[in-house]
Amino acid sequence: MDEVTWRVGVLRSGAENTDWTSNGVEPDWPRARAAGVAALDELARDEQRRQEYRFEVGPVTGFAMPGINEDGRIDSEDLAGVLPYTFTR
């Protein structure tokens, strides 16, 4: 597989368009996935709001809506589950 691009963003309440906050290019799927998951986790922790977080890693697109933990903060621990560990065309 060639280089894999990734980007993450958030669709904030009342907004019509995704605010793409981070992006990059990695040499393969595992590294692009790891970079996308790390950026998605950081974004959710920074925003601290329950809203729709979007991602694109290569041809895979999707969204995540993390829950709120017992302390009332974003529970970003399961964000890695939104992207498959492997990908083949």
C-alpha positions as CSV (number, residue, x, y, z in Angstrom):
1,M,0.0,0.0,0.0
2,D,1.2,3.5,-0.8
3,E,1.4,6.4,1.7
4,V,-1.9,6.8,3.6
5,T,-3.4,10.2,4.4
6,W,-5.4,10.9,7.5
7,R,-7.4,13.8,9.1
8,V,-9.6,14.3,12.0
9,G,-12.1,17.0,12.9
10,V,-15.2,18.0,14.7
11,L,-18.8,18.9,13.7
12,R,-19.6,21.4,16.4
13,S,-23.1,22.1,17.6
14,G,-24.8,24.5,15.2
15,A,-22.1,24.2,12.5
16,E,-22.8,22.9,9.0
17,N,-19.3,21.9,8.1
18,T,-16.6,19.8,9.8
19,D,-13.7,21.7,11.3
20,W,-10.8,19.6,10.2
21,T,-8.2,20.2,12.9
22,S,-5.3,17.8,12.2
23,N,-4.0,15.9,9.2
24,G,-1.0,14.1,8.0
25,V,0.5,11.4,5.7
26,E,2.1,8.2,6.9
27,P,4.0,5.5,5.1
28,D,1.4,2.7,5.8
29,W,-2.0,1.9,7.3
30,P,-0.9,1.1,10.9
31,R,1.0,4.3,11.2
32,A,-1.8,6.4,9.7
33,R,-4.3,4.7,11.9
34,A,-2.2,5.3,15.0
35,A,-1.7,9.0,14.1
36,G,-5.4,9.4,13.4
37,V,-6.4,7.8,16.6
38,A,-4.0,9.9,18.6
39,A,-5.2,13.1,17.0
40,L,-8.8,12.1,17.5
41,D,-8.2,11.4,21.2
42,E,-6.4,14.7,21.7
43,L,-9.2,16.6,19.9
44,A,-11.9,15.0,22.1
45,R,-9.9,15.7,25.2
46,D,-9.3,19.3,24.2
47,E,-12.9,20.0,23.2
48,Q,-14.4,18.3,26.3
49,R,-17.8,18.2,24.7
50,R,-20.0,15.4,23.6
51,Q,-20.3,16.1,19.9
52,E,-19.5,14.4,16.6
53,Y,-15.9,13.8,15.9
54,R,-15.0,12.8,12.3
55,F,-12.1,11.0,10.8
56,E,-10.7,10.0,7.4
57,V,-7.8,7.5,7.2
58,G,-7.1,6.6,3.6
59,P,-10.4,5.6,2.1
60,V,-12.0,4.9,5.5
61,T,-14.3,7.6,6.8
62,G,-16.5,7.7,9.8
63,F,-17.4,9.4,13.0
64,A,-17.3,8.9,16.8
65,M,-19.4,10.3,19.6
66,P,-17.6,9.5,22.8
67,G,-19.5,9.4,26.0
68,I,-19.1,11.1,29.3
69,N,-17.3,9.3,32.1
70,E,-18.2,9.3,35.8
71,D,-16.2,12.6,36.3
72,G,-18.3,14.4,33.7
73,R,-15.4,14.4,31.2
74,I,-15.2,13.0,27.7
75,D,-14.4,9.3,27.8
76,S,-11.9,9.0,25.0
77,E,-10.6,5.6,25.9
78,D,-12.6,3.7,23.3
79,L,-11.9,6.0,20.3
80,A,-9.3,3.6,18.9
81,G,-12.2,1.1,18.3
82,V,-13.7,3.3,15.5
83,L,-10.9,2.4,13.1
84,P,-10.0,-1.2,12.0
85,Y,-6.5,-2.4,12.9
86,T,-5.9,-3.6,9.4
87,F,-7.0,-2.5,6.0
88,T,-6.6,-4.0,2.6
89,R,-8.0,-2.8,-0.7
